[in-house]
Amino acid sequence: MAPDPGIALATPAGMSEAQTQIWNDVKRVRDELALKIHLAGMDARDRWNELQPRIAQLEDTIERGGDRAGKVVADQLAALGKALRSLRDEVSHMLDEPRPPT
């Protein structure tokens, strides 16, 4: 399943290399989750629906602030990445699939 077309993630112009790598990881996990959520139960879908606005908000912060929003973006990237990976692991467990390395 392709990512939700309503969530087109921005290219992180002005971000550090570490932040760009984290952002790319967030996008990869998002794509992976979109497929797994399709196969998962309602609880996972509800949590996914709660995370989508956070992704959109972070994208807006990146587009508007770029390098000026460095600390805020770094903190939000870390928190969002952790939440996405946690949901991915729970969904993988629900589907009895091996978890990819983090």
Order of alpha helices (4+ residues) and beta strands (2+ residues): alpha-alpha-alpha
